[in-house]
Amino acid sequence: MMQNIVSENDLVGTWKLIAFKSIGTEKIDYPFGKSPVGYIIYTQDGYMSASIMTSGRLNLEMSIAEMQKFRNVALKPQLIGDILKYIKAILRYFQAARNYISYSGKYEIIDNKVIHHVEVSLVPDWTGTDLERTFEFSGDQLILISPPAGDASFHLTWQRV
């Protein structure tokens, strides 16, 4: 049974992702696979953070020290020889980023919509934007629905932790 929010406190807490679907007029797709992993957290003082990834991503096979060196090399294009040394890691890094999304910032509730004011994001283009989601509750589950983009909208189902 779906219900509307009674108070802002109903949204506050930690929620674990259990389903992420793209629902269009002609098909249902699973952008992060059928077993996505993620959390969304809403705090009492008006902040939120969301992280979602595909399960089973490949490891980069680099130590933390190697990752730092890779980061420094990647920031200095004149060191192209060193970058070639890390080509496998670079490809896995891009694949890892393609299968992961994360953002955070303040949020506000207006009627049955929650608006995420993005301040930090893996996707630079999202920083400084507002992401609006319609929400509804079904028992101890939260369903967030994005506005349609093209002929599809995203439906994310979260379980209260």
PETAZI-V761723 format. One record per residue. NEAR is the number of other C-alpha atoms within 8 Angstrom. Layout:
near->NEAR
near->NEAR
This chain:
near->4
near->7
near->7
near->8
near->10
near->5
near->6
near->8
near->6
near->7
near->8
near->10
near->9
near->10
near->12
near->12
near->15
near->11
near->11
near->14
near->11
near->12
near->11
near->9
near->6
near->4
near->6
near->8
near->7
near->9
near->7
near->11
near->8
near->7
near->9
near->14
near->11
near->10
near->12
near->12
near->11
near->12
near->9
near->7
near->4
near->9
near->11
near->13
near->11
near->12
near->11
near->12
near->11
near->12
near->9
near->4
near->7
near->6
near->5
near->7
near->5
near->8
near->6
near->6
near->7
near->8
near->9
near->8
near->8
near->10
near->8
near->8
near->11
near->8
near->6
near->7
near->7
near->4
near->8
near->7
near->6
near->8
near->11
near->7
near->6
near->9
near->8
near->6
near->10
near->8
near->8
near->11
near->9
near->8
near->8
near->10
near->8
near->7
near->10
near->10
near->13
near->11
near->12
near->14
near->12
near->11
near->11
near->8
near->9
near->7
near->4
near->10
near->10
near->12
near->12
near->13
near->12
near->15
near->11
near->8
near->12
near->7
near->8
near->6
near->5
near->9
near->10
near->7
near->9
near->9
near->8
near->10
near->11
near->11
near->12
near->12
near->12
near->10
near->6
near->7
near->10
near->13
near->12
near->12
near->11
near->10
near->9
near->8
near->6
near->4
near->7
near->10
near->12
near->13
near->13
near->12
near->12
near->13
near->11
near->10
near->6
